[in-house]
Amino acid sequence: MKINGSKILITGGSLGIGKATAKILVEGGAGVIITGRDNDRLASAAEETGAIPFKADVAKSEDIERTYQFVREKWGRLDVLVNNAGIGSQSKHLTDVTEVDFMNVYQVNVIGAAMMAKYAAQMFKEQRYGNIINIASTAARKGYEKGSVYASSKFALRGMTECWQAELRRYNVRVILINPSEVTTAFGNPDRIERNVRSNRLRSEEIAHTVKASLEMDDRGFIPELTVFATNPWEE
């Protein structure tokens, strides 16, 4: 697809991967709406990237409906949903996890992503065109000790991606899963402060570049899944 002139919705766009993706897509000529839960962070990200801010929480069904109402009123169409909003969880042994641990993470990483995709798919089927990019994790490919909650939520997102690919291809809708390894963002920080960049770890910019490059493939084809690793994360 052509980035220039396209209309793109990015969840979790006020920090990290979402913000970097908004920036690179706006620079490419796209109209971009970013959502997030914090007005101040959204305003700052909008000023920095040139994106349009819209306060919304993907864990709240009414906010999702308001988001798509805003998209329809603003543009009347949508070309891309980037399902980026996600939260981490405290690493716990299986014997220590609770139902609340699962519910809190799944509400955002699984249910929120699915409901955002549901409304996007409705528009895309009407248009007979569209793109969904789900930002997962290398944890969607391999579990790890004390990762029952977070890893399983990303396994779920990976599984849903495959279901949506099977369901939506006939409507010219491309669904792409991107799995970043560790990225130096605010992800997992309780105070949501960005971590300092490390020369041997991925930055948000590498994932933003991956999103843009994936979209720029001609519409006749798509990449079902991409995994991005840091080249040498062990180097000190």
Long-range contacts (C-beta under 8 A, 24 or more apart in sequence): 1-79, 1-80, 1-131, 1-215, 1-216, 1-217, 1-218, 1-219, 2-216, 3-28, 3-29, 3-30, 3-212, 3-215, 3-216, 4-28, 4-29, 4-30, 5-29, 5-30, 5-31, 6-30, 6-31, 6-79, 6-80, 6-215, 7-31, 7-71, 7-75, 7-77, 7-78, 7-79, 7-80, 8-32, 8-33, 8-78, 8-79, 8-80, 8-81, 8-82, 9-33, 9-35, 9-67, 9-71, 9-78, 9-80, 9-81, 9-82, 9-120, 10-34, 10-35, 10-51, 10-82, 10-84, 11-35, 11-36, 11-56, 11-58, 11-81, 11-82, 11-83, 11-84, 11-85, 11-112, 11-116, 12-36, 12-58, 12-84, 12-85, 12-86, 13-42, 13-45, 13-49, 13-51, 13-53, 13-84, 14-38, 14-41, 14-42, 14-44, 14-45, 14-53, 15-41, 15-45, 15-185, 15-186, 15-192, 15-194, 16-183, 16-185, 16-186, 16-187, 16-194, 16-204, 17-84, 17-135, 17-180, 17-183, 17-185, 17-204, 17-207, 17-208, 18-45, 18-82, 18-84, 18-85, 19-45, 19-48, 19-49, 19-204, 20-203, 20-204, 20-205, 20-207, 20-208, 21-82, 21-84, 21-204, 21-207, 21-208, 21-211, 21-212, 22-49, 22-50, 22-51, 23-48, 23-49, 23-50, 23-51, 23-208, 24-205, 24-208, 24-209, 24-211, 24-212, 25-208, 25-211, 25-212, 26-50, 26-51, 28-212, 31-75, 33-67, 33-70, 33-71, 33-74, 35-67, 35-85, 36-85, 38-192, 41-192, 58-85, 58-108, 58-112, 58-113, 58-115, 58-116, 59-107, 59-108, 59-111, 59-112, 61-115, 64-112, 64-115, 64-116, 64-119, 65-119, 67-116, 67-119, 68-119, 68-120, 68-123, 71-123, 72-123, 77-123, 77-127, 78-120, 78-123, 78-124, 78-127, 78-130, 79-129, 79-130, 79-131, 80-130, 80-131, 80-132, 80-133, 80-215, 81-116, 81-117, 81-120, 81-130, 81-131, 81-132, 81-133, 82-133, 82-135, 82-211, 83-113, 83-116, 83-117, 83-132, 83-133, 83-134, 83-135, 83-157, 84-135, 85-112, 85-113, 85-116, 86-113, 86-135, 86-187, 88-150, 88-187, 88-188, 89-149, 89-150, 91-145, 91-146, 91-147, 91-150, 92-146, 92-148, 92-149, 93-145, 93-146, 94-148, 97-148, 97-149, 101-149, 102-149, 102-152, 105-149, 105-150, 105-153, 106-153, 106-156, 109-150, 109-153, 109-154, 109-156, 109-157, 110-153, 110-156, 110-157, 110-160, 113-157, 113-160, 114-160, 117-160, 117-164, 121-164, 121-168, 121-173, 124-168, 124-171, 124-173, 125-168, 125-171, 125-173, 128-171, 128-172, 129-171, 129-172, 129-173, 129-219, 130-168, 130-171, 130-172, 130-173, 130-174, 131-173, 131-174, 131-175, 131-176, 131-215, 131-222, 132-164, 132-168, 132-173, 132-174, 132-175, 132-176, 133-175, 133-176, 133-177, 133-178, 133-211, 133-214, 133-215, 134-158, 134-160, 134-161, 134-175, 134-176, 134-177, 134-178, 135-178, 135-180, 135-207, 135-211, 136-161, 136-177, 136-178, 136-179, 137-179, 137-180, 137-181, 138-179, 138-180, 138-181, 138-227, 138-229, 140-177, 140-179, 141-179, 141-227, 158-225, 161-224, 161-225, 162-224, 165-224, 172-219, 174-219, 174-222, 175-222, 175-224, 176-214, 176-222, 176-223, 176-224, 176-225, 176-226, 177-224, 177-225, 177-226, 178-207, 178-210, 178-211, 178-214, 178-225, 178-226, 178-227, 178-228, 179-225, 179-226, 179-227, 179-228, 180-206, 180-207, 180-228, 181-227, 181-228, 181-229, 181-230, 181-233, 182-230, 182-233, 183-207, 200-230, 200-231, 200-232, 200-233, 200-234, 200-235, 200-236, 201-230, 201-233, 202-228, 202-229, 202-230
